[in-house]
Amino acid sequence: MKLYSLRSLIEIVGVTPSFIKKLEETELIFPIFEEDEPFYTERDIRKLFLAKDLEEMGINFAGIEVILEISERMFEIRRETDEVMYRLFKYIDKNISEEKY
């Protein structure tokens, strides 16, 4: 997993350190600390881009927080659904294959 420094994050996304700090305080992004330096994942970068876009659309921080939380829940639901579908298709494939022979 690639990690990005705070400086890289600011350059990539184009946000202020205080904006990043707000997202950390609300636990929407979670820095990984190595030798007391915060590092961020690509998932954090995606969240920051979304938060920045929402702010530019005039949505206040409380709204951004709600939207990011809903987005995260939707991502988890999608991941869980994909896992269930994978197991279901695997089960169906196994049982169809066994019936053929």
VEXPAMI-489202 format. One record per atom (N, C-alpha, C): x, y, z. Coordinates in steps of 0.05 Angstrom, whole numbers, plus 5000, padded with zeros to 4 digits. Layout:
BEGIN
XYZ;...
END
This chain:
BEGIN
501749775000;500050005000;501850255000;501350424981;502950674979;501850874999;503751005013;503051215032;504151485022;502651695030;503351965021;503752135046;505852305045;506352495067;504352715066;504252865088;502453095090;503053295067;505553345063;506353535042;505353435014;505753175009;504753064983;501753084981;500353035003;497453045003;496553324996;497753525008;497053805003;497553874973;499753784962;500353844934;498453694915;497953444921;496253284903;493353384903;492253424926;489353494928;488953794927;490853954936;490554244935;488854354957;489154244981;487754335005;489654435026;488554575046;490254675067;490654465089;492754495105;493154315127;490754315147;489554555150;487254575169;484854415159;484554405132;482354245121;482753945126;485253865123;485953585128;485553525158;486353705175;486053675204;483153645212;481353795199;478453775205;477453495199;478353385176;477553115169;478652905188;481052955198;482252775217;480752785244;480053025252;478553065278;475852925277;474552925254;471952795252;472252505245;474652405244;475352125238;474352035211;474452215192;473752145164;476252045149;478552135157;481052025147;482851955171;484451755168;486151665190;489051645181;490651835190;493451825183;494851585197;496851485183;498451275194;501051405202;501851375227;504251505237;506651325235;508751425223;511351295222;513451495231;514751435253;516751615265;515551895269;513151905281;511652155287;510952315263;511152205239;510352345214;507652225205;505652385198;503152275188;503452205158;502351975151;502151885123;499351805117;498551825092;495851785084;495651585061;493451455059;492951255038;491551375014;491451214992;489951304969;487051334975;486051184993;483151215001;482751485014;484751575031;484551835043;484552055021;486252015001;486352204979;483652224965;482352004959;479752004946;477752154964;477752114989;475952255007;476452555007;479052625007;479752905007;478853044981;479152904958;478253024933;475253064934;473752864944;470852894946;470153124965;471453134988;470853345007;471453624995;473653644981;474453894968;472353974947;471453784931;469353844911;466753934924;466053804945;463553874959;463854154971;466154224982;466554484994;466354704972;467554644948;467454824926;464554864915;462854664920;460054684912;458454844932;459754924954;458355084974;457154934997;457854674999;456754515021;458454565046;457054605068;458554665093;459854405104;461554445124;463054215133;461353995145;459154065159;457353865170;456153695147;455453825125;454353685102;456453495090;458953595088;461153435077;461553185094;461453225120;461753005139;459652785134;457152875132;454952685127;455252535101;455952685080;456252565053;458552365053;460752435066;463052245067;462351995082;460852025104;460051795120;458151615104;456251735090;454451575073;455951435051;457851585039;459451465018;461051225028;462151255052;463651035064;461850785069;459450835079;457550615084;456850485058;456350645037;455650525011;457850355000;460350445004;462650294995;462750025010;462350025036;462349775052;460149595043;457749705039;455449535030;456149405003;457349564985;458049454959;460149234961;462049274979;464149064983;462848814994;461048835014;459748605025;457948465005;456548624989;454848504968;456548354947;458848464940;460648334921;461648064932;462248064958;463147814971;460947604971;458447684977;456247494978;455747394949;455747564930;455347484902;457547284893;459947344900;462147164893;461746884905;460946874931;460546614943;458146474931;456046624924;453646514911;454346394884;455746544868;456546444841;458346204843;460146204862;461945984866;460345734874;458345764892;456645544900;455045444877;453845614861;452245534838;454045394818;456345504812;458145374793;458945094802;459545064828;460344804838;458044604836;455644684843;453344504842;452444434814;452744624796;452044564768;454144384756;456644424762;458844254753;458543974763;457643934788;457343674799;454943524787;452843674779;450443554767;451043454739;452843584725;453543504698;454843234696;456243154717;457842904716;456442694730;
END
